[in-house]
Amino acid sequence: MESVLRPLTVIGGSVVVTLLAAWLLDLLLRRADARHSETPLWGLLRRCRLPFQVTLCTFLLRGSYRQARVLPDHPVGVGRALTLVLIAGTAWLLVRIAAAVVDSAYARYAAGALDPARVRRVRTQVALIQRAVTAAVAVVAVAAMLLTFPAMRAVGASMLASAGVLGIVAGIAAQSSLSNLFAGLQIAFGDTVRIGDTVVVDKEWGTVEEITLTFLVVRTWDERRITMPVSYFTSKPYENWSRGGAELTGTVFVHLDHSAPVALLREWLADLLKETPEWDGRAAGLVVTDTTPNTMQIRAMVTAKDADDLWTLRCLVRERMIAWLVEHHPYALPRVATSEATSPPRM
């Protein structure tokens, strides 16, 4: 009877102590979050409750499983299994704590920052730092797990001795992956492209939605996602419409007859933009940029606060201009000459 009650008592006691400790920790974090509303750190740390419970419970069992005689016929296996769980739980807890600290720092910076471009830059760096920390903790945790096996410790010396050769071979084999990894770090801290930037890649217009250490996701205007290696953005040219700021300048080209009233068109454009919320008021203009034997090319220049408003504004100006000309000046629209050609005089 004792062989059953003792393990159950130890396991149950460990679970109860873990639940009480997690409840007390959550209570303290909630009170700290209520007192310090200027930072979201304490509220974000509450997400560490589950990995904290796993780590604490495993730690308690790891220290008492021999005295409790849990599976007495397999003490080595039980101890190793608890050690593996303890390492995994500790790594999980460290990742959650690091994520909470980084997210808290970013939230406080974003709340007080006035430049949206800098906020996007910091957001990109934070995302890549979190992934780098997660990858580093995972590698260390896996290495620690492997070292718990005697066979792995026995070959450790030979592995270290051949680390130089293996490193060269691995570097050659993973050349593409390593180039993407360093390209991701270059993008994060070189400020060449950021999450939320409007870019044109391979003639596709879209917004940068996600940046990892190896790939980048661009969301197009029609909700498609284009996944590209980050090395593309360090080795090939591309358009970044929001590199220096979100404000953009756009143009609308229209071909009209030579008799079109250009001066009236300028006045009409100015009146239209005053009633259009997408126009940011920075600049506007209308000029004749080219001419052909049958038409002349009109260019309307407008500005907007971001790419979405600029696209809407350009379409609106083009649509309203054609409608206004059809209604008030139909003679200004392009025409195809159908009269007979005049014969040259006879010599």
C-alpha positions in Angstrom: 0.0 0.0 0.0 2.9 2.4 0.9 4.4 1.8 -2.6 1.3 3.3 -4.1 0.5 6.0 -1.6 4.0 7.5 -1.5 4.3 8.2 -5.2 0.8 9.5 -5.4 1.4 11.8 -2.3 4.6 13.2 -3.8 3.1 13.7 -7.3 -0.1 15.2 -5.8 1.9 17.5 -3.5 4.1 18.7 -6.3 1.0 19.5 -8.4 -0.7 21.4 -5.5 2.5 23.4 -4.7 2.8 24.2 -8.4 -0.8 25.4 -8.7 -0.5 27.5 -5.5 2.8 29.1 -6.6 1.4 29.8 -10.1 -1.8 31.4 -8.6 0.3 33.5 -6.2 2.6 34.6 -9.1 -0.4 35.5 -11.3 -1.9 37.5 -8.4 1.3 39.5 -7.9 1.6 40.2 -11.6 -2.0 41.4 -11.8 -1.4 43.8 -8.9 1.8 45.0 -10.4 0.1 45.5 -13.8 -2.7 47.5 -12.1 -0.2 49.7 -10.2 2.1 50.3 -13.2 -0.2 51.1 -16.1 2.6 52.9 -17.9 4.2 49.6 -19.0 2.6 46.4 -20.2 5.4 44.2 -19.0 3.6 42.8 -16.0 0.6 41.9 -18.0 2.7 40.3 -20.7 4.6 38.2 -18.1 1.3 36.6 -17.2 1.6 34.6 -20.4 4.5 32.8 -18.7 2.2 31.0 -16.3 2.0 27.7 -18.2 5.7 27.2 -18.8 6.3 28.3 -15.2 4.0 25.5 -14.0 5.6 22.9 -16.1 9.1 23.9 -15.0 8.3 24.1 -11.3 6.4 20.9 -11.2 9.1 19.0 -13.1 11.8 20.5 -10.8 9.9 19.3 -7.7 9.5 15.8 -9.1 13.1 15.7 -10.3 14.3 16.3 -6.8 12.0 13.9 -5.0 11.2 11.0 -7.4 13.9 8.7 -5.9 12.6 9.2 -2.3 9.0 8.8 -3.5 10.0 5.6 -5.3 8.2 6.6 -8.6 8.7 3.6 -10.9 11.5 2.1 -8.6 12.5 -0.4 -11.3 13.4 2.3 -13.8 15.0 5.2 -11.8 17.4 6.1 -14.6 14.7 6.4 -17.2 12.4 8.4 -15.0 15.3 10.8 -14.0 16.3 11.3 -17.6 12.7 11.9 -18.8 12.2 14.5 -16.0 15.5 16.1 -16.9 14.5 16.4 -20.6 11.1 17.9 -19.6 12.8 20.3 -17.2 15.2 21.5 -19.9 12.4 22.0 -22.4 10.2 23.8 -19.8 13.1 26.1 -18.8 13.7 26.9 -22.5 10.0 27.6 -23.0 9.9 29.9 -19.9 13.0 31.8 -21.1 11.5 32.4 -24.5 8.2 33.6 -23.0 10.1 36.0 -20.6 12.3 37.4 -23.4 9.2 37.9 -25.7 7.4 39.7 -22.9 10.4 42.0 -22.2 10.9 42.8 -25.9 7.1 43.3 -26.6 6.9 45.6 -23.6 9.8 47.7 -24.8 8.4 48.0 -28.3 4.9 48.9 -27.0 6.3 51.7 -24.9 8.4 53.0 -27.8 5.5 52.8 -30.2 3.2 54.7 -27.8 5.6 57.7 -27.6 7.1 57.7 -31.1 5.9 60.3 -33.6 7.5 58.9 -36.7 5.7 56.0 -38.3 8.7 55.0 -40.3 10.8 54.6 -37.1 8.0 52.6 -35.5 8.0 50.2 -38.5 11.8 49.9 -38.3 11.8 49.0 -34.6 8.9 46.6 -35.2 11.0 44.8 -37.8 14.0 44.6 -35.6 11.9 43.4 -32.6 10.4 40.6 -34.7 13.8 39.4 -35.9 15.4 39.6 -32.5 12.6 37.5 -31.0 13.1 34.8 -33.7 16.9 34.9 -33.2 16.5 34.5 -29.4 14.1 31.7 -29.8 16.4 29.9 -32.2 19.4 30.3 -29.9 17.5 29.1 -26.9 16.2 26.1 -28.9 19.6 25.2 -30.0 21.1 25.4 -26.5 18.1 23.3 -25.1 18.5 20.6 -27.7 22.3 20.5 -27.1 21.6 20.2 -23.3 19.1 17.4 -23.9 21.6 15.5 -26.1 24.3 15.8 -23.5 22.1 14.0 -20.9 22.8 10.8 -22.8 26.1 9.1 -22.0 26.7 8.1 -25.6 26.6 11.7 -26.6 29.1 12.8 -23.9 31.4 10.0 -25.0 31.6 11.3 -28.6 31.7 14.9 -27.5 35.5 15.1 -27.7 35.7 13.7 -31.2 32.8 16.1 -32.3 34.7 19.1 -31.0 37.9 17.9 -32.7 36.2 17.7 -36.0 34.1 20.9 -35.5 36.3 22.9 -37.9 35.9 20.4 -40.8 32.2 20.0 -40.1 31.8 23.8 -40.0 33.4 24.2 -43.4 31.3 21.4 -44.9 28.1 22.8 -43.3 28.9 26.3 -44.4 29.3 25.1 -48.0 26.1 22.9 -47.8 24.0 25.7 -46.2 25.4 28.6 -48.2 22.0 29.7 -49.4 20.4 29.4 -45.9 23.3 31.3 -44.3 23.1 34.1 -47.0 19.4 34.5 -46.2 20.2 34.5 -42.4 22.7 37.3 -42.8 20.5 39.1 -45.2 17.7 39.1 -42.6 20.0 40.6 -40.0 21.1 43.2 -42.6 17.5 44.1 -43.4 16.6 44.4 -39.7 19.4 46.7 -38.7 20.1 48.3 -42.1 16.6 49.8 -42.4 16.3 48.9 -46.1 12.8 47.5 -45.8 10.4 47.3 -42.9 7.2 45.7 -41.9 4.4 47.8 -43.3 6.5 49.3 -46.2 4.9 49.6 -49.6 7.1 47.8 -52.2 7.1 46.8 -55.8 8.9 43.5 -56.4 8.9 41.6 -59.7 6.2 44.1 -61.0 3.9 43.2 -58.0 2.7 46.0 -55.8 2.1 45.2 -52.1 2.8 45.7 -48.4 5.5 43.9 -46.4 3.5 41.8 -44.0 6.1 39.6 -42.3 9.9 39.4 -42.1 11.8 36.4 -40.8 15.4 35.5 -40.7 15.1 33.6 -44.0 12.0 34.8 -45.9 9.8 37.9 -46.4 6.1 38.0 -47.1 4.5 40.7 -49.3 0.7 41.1 -49.3 -0.6 42.3 -52.6 -3.6 44.5 -53.2 -5.7 41.5 -54.1 -4.9 39.7 -50.8 -2.3 37.4 -52.3 0.9 36.6 -50.4 4.2 36.5 -52.1 6.9 34.7 -50.2 10.5 35.7 -51.2 13.9 35.0 -49.7 15.3 37.9 -47.8 18.5 37.7 -49.9 16.4 39.1 -52.8 16.2 42.5 -51.1 19.9 42.7 -50.6 21.0 41.6 -54.1 18.4 42.9 -56.5 16.8 46.3 -57.1 13.2 46.9 -55.9 10.9 49.9 -55.3 10.2 50.9 -51.7 7.5 53.6 -51.8 7.6 54.3 -48.1 11.4 54.3 -47.5 11.7 57.9 -46.5 8.1 58.3 -45.3 4.6 57.1 -46.1 3.7 60.2 -48.2 3.6 59.6 -51.9 3.3 61.5 -55.2 1.3 60.0 -58.0 0.4 60.9 -61.6 -2.6 60.4 -63.9 -2.0 60.5 -67.7 -4.8 61.2 -70.1 -4.7 61.6 -73.9 -7.0 64.4 -75.2 -7.7 66.3 -78.3 -5.5 69.4 -79.0 -8.6 71.6 -78.5 -9.0 70.5 -74.8 -9.3 73.4 -72.4 -6.2 72.9 -70.3 -6.7 76.0 -68.1 -10.2 74.9 -67.2 -8.9 71.4 -66.4 -6.5 73.0 -63.9 -9.2 74.8 -62.2 -11.5 71.8 -62.2 -8.7 69.6 -60.7 -8.1 72.1 -57.9 -11.8 72.2 -57.0 -12.0 68.4 -57.1 -9.0 67.9 -54.8 -10.4 70.3 -52.2 -13.4 68.0 -51.8 -11.5 64.8 -51.8 -10.3 63.5 -48.4 -7.6 61.2 -49.9 -5.6 64.3 -51.0 -3.2 65.4 -48.3 -2.9 69.0 -49.6 0.8 68.9 -50.2 1.0 69.4 -53.9 -1.1 69.2 -57.1 -0.7 70.3 -60.7 -1.7 69.7 -64.3 0.5 70.1 -67.4 0.8 69.0 -71.0 3.7 66.6 -71.1 3.7 65.3 -74.7 1.9 65.6 -78.0 1.2 63.4 -81.0 -0.3 64.2 -84.5 -3.8 63.3 -83.1 -3.7 63.9 -79.3 -1.8 65.6 -76.5 -0.9 64.0 -73.2 -2.1 65.6 -70.0 -0.4 64.7 -66.7 -2.3 65.4 -63.4 0.0 65.3 -60.4 -1.5 64.6 -56.9 -0.2 63.6 -53.4 -1.5 61.4 -50.6 -0.5 60.3 -47.1 0.1 56.7 -48.1 0.0 54.2 -51.0 -3.7 53.1 -50.5 -5.0 56.7 -50.5 -2.8 57.5 -53.5 -4.2 54.6 -55.5 -7.8 55.6 -54.7 -7.1 59.3 -55.5 -5.5 58.5 -58.9 -8.5 56.3 -59.9 -10.9 59.0 -58.7 -9.2 61.8 -60.7 -9.1 59.7 -63.8 -12.7 58.7 -63.6 -14.0 62.2 -62.7 -11.9 63.9 -65.4 -13.3 61.7 -68.1 -16.9 62.1 -66.9 -16.5 65.9 -66.6 -15.1 66.1 -70.1 -17.9 64.0 -71.6 -20.5 66.2 -69.9 -19.1 69.6 -70.5 -16.4 69.4 -73.2 -17.0 66.3 -75.4 -15.0 67.9 -78.2 -11.8 67.5 -76.0 -11.9 63.7 -76.1 -9.6 62.0 -78.7 -11.1 61.7 -82.1 -10.2 59.6 -85.1 -10.0 61.6 -88.4 -12.3 60.2 -91.1 -12.1 62.9 -93.8 -10.6 62.2 -97.1 -7.0 62.9 -97.6 -6.1 65.9 -99.8 -4.2 64.9 -102.9 -0.9 66.6 -103.5 -0.9 69.2 -106.4 0.2 68.0 -109.8 3.5 69.3 -111.0 
